[in-house]
Amino acid sequence: MRADLGVRPGLSEMKMFGGLCFLLHGHMVCGIMKNAAMYRPGKAARPKALALPGVEPMAMGGRRMSGFVQVAGDALADDALRQKLADMSLAHAASLPPKG
């Protein structure tokens, strides 16, 4: 996931949700939890992300998380899929004002 995100100003890592999350200027971009990856393409791009093969709605504790999607299993091995989701999620985080 680090390679998918690249090196850019404002990118940081934080332990969250029992895994490791990546943030851009304080806004979550994506993360790894157990055997799945989660991405935050945002509400507007979520339908486009869900149309990609192997991408599913994200839920935690039985509650759907709007603006988030998840990828698990064989789909995690697809470099092109991960890159598309990383790019969508970085674009969403970059569109938000930096957190204080």
C-alpha positions as CSV (number, residue, x, y, z in Angstrom):
1,M,0.0,0.0,0.0
2,R,2.9,2.3,0.7
3,A,4.2,1.8,-2.8
4,D,0.7,2.5,-4.2
5,L,0.5,5.8,-2.4
6,G,4.0,6.9,-3.2
7,V,5.9,9.7,-1.3
8,R,4.1,13.0,-1.0
9,P,3.9,15.9,1.4
10,G,1.3,15.5,4.1
11,L,1.1,11.7,3.9
12,S,1.3,10.0,7.3
13,E,0.6,6.6,8.9
14,M,-1.5,5.9,12.0
15,K,-2.6,2.8,13.8
16,M,-6.4,2.7,13.6
17,F,-9.3,0.2,13.4
18,G,-6.9,-2.7,14.5
19,G,-4.6,-2.0,11.5
20,L,-2.6,0.6,9.8
21,C,-4.2,3.6,8.1
22,F,-2.7,6.2,5.8
23,L,-3.8,9.8,6.0
24,L,-3.2,12.9,3.8
25,H,-3.2,16.1,5.8
26,G,-5.0,14.3,8.5
27,H,-7.8,12.8,6.3
28,M,-8.0,9.1,6.0
29,V,-7.0,7.8,2.5
30,C,-6.9,4.0,3.0
31,G,-5.8,1.3,5.4
32,I,-5.0,-2.4,6.0
33,M,-7.1,-4.4,8.5
34,K,-6.6,-8.1,9.1
35,N,-7.1,-9.6,5.6
36,A,-8.7,-6.7,3.8
37,A,-7.8,-3.2,2.6
38,M,-10.2,-0.2,2.9
39,Y,-10.2,2.8,0.8
40,R,-12.0,6.2,1.1
41,P,-12.9,7.4,-2.4
42,G,-15.6,9.6,-0.9
43,K,-19.3,9.5,-1.4
44,A,-19.3,10.9,-5.0
45,A,-16.7,8.4,-6.3
46,R,-18.0,5.4,-4.3
47,P,-20.3,4.0,-7.0
48,K,-17.4,4.2,-9.5
49,A,-15.2,2.3,-7.0
50,L,-17.9,-0.3,-6.3
51,A,-18.1,-1.0,-10.1
52,L,-14.5,-2.3,-10.0
53,P,-14.0,-6.1,-9.7
54,G,-13.5,-7.3,-6.2
55,V,-14.6,-4.1,-4.5
56,E,-17.3,-4.2,-1.9
57,P,-19.1,-1.8,0.4
58,M,-17.3,-1.2,3.7
59,A,-18.9,-2.1,7.0
60,M,-17.7,-2.0,10.6
61,G,-19.6,-3.4,13.4
62,G,-22.6,-4.1,11.1
63,R,-22.7,-0.4,10.1
64,R,-22.1,0.7,6.5
65,M,-19.5,3.3,6.2
66,S,-20.5,5.8,3.4
67,G,-17.6,7.0,1.3
68,F,-15.6,3.8,2.0
69,V,-15.1,0.5,0.2
70,Q,-13.1,-2.6,0.9
71,V,-11.1,-5.1,-1.1
72,A,-10.1,-8.6,0.1
73,G,-8.9,-11.9,-1.1
74,D,-7.4,-12.3,-4.6
75,A,-8.4,-8.7,-5.5
76,L,-5.7,-7.4,-3.1
77,A,-3.1,-8.9,-5.4
78,D,-4.3,-6.8,-8.4
79,D,-1.7,-3.9,-8.6
80,A,-3.8,-2.0,-11.1
81,L,-7.0,-2.2,-9.0
82,R,-5.1,-1.1,-5.8
83,Q,-3.6,1.8,-7.8
84,K,-7.0,3.0,-9.1
85,L,-8.5,2.9,-5.6
86,A,-5.4,4.7,-4.1
87,D,-5.6,7.4,-6.7
88,M,-9.4,7.9,-6.1
89,S,-8.8,8.0,-2.4
90,L,-5.9,10.4,-2.6
91,A,-7.9,12.7,-4.8
92,H,-10.8,12.7,-2.3
93,A,-8.5,13.4,0.7
94,A,-6.7,16.2,-1.3
95,S,-10.1,17.9,-1.9
96,L,-10.7,18.3,1.8
97,P,-9.3,21.2,3.8
98,P,-6.2,20.2,5.9
99,K,-7.0,19.3,9.5
100,G,-5.6,21.7,12.1
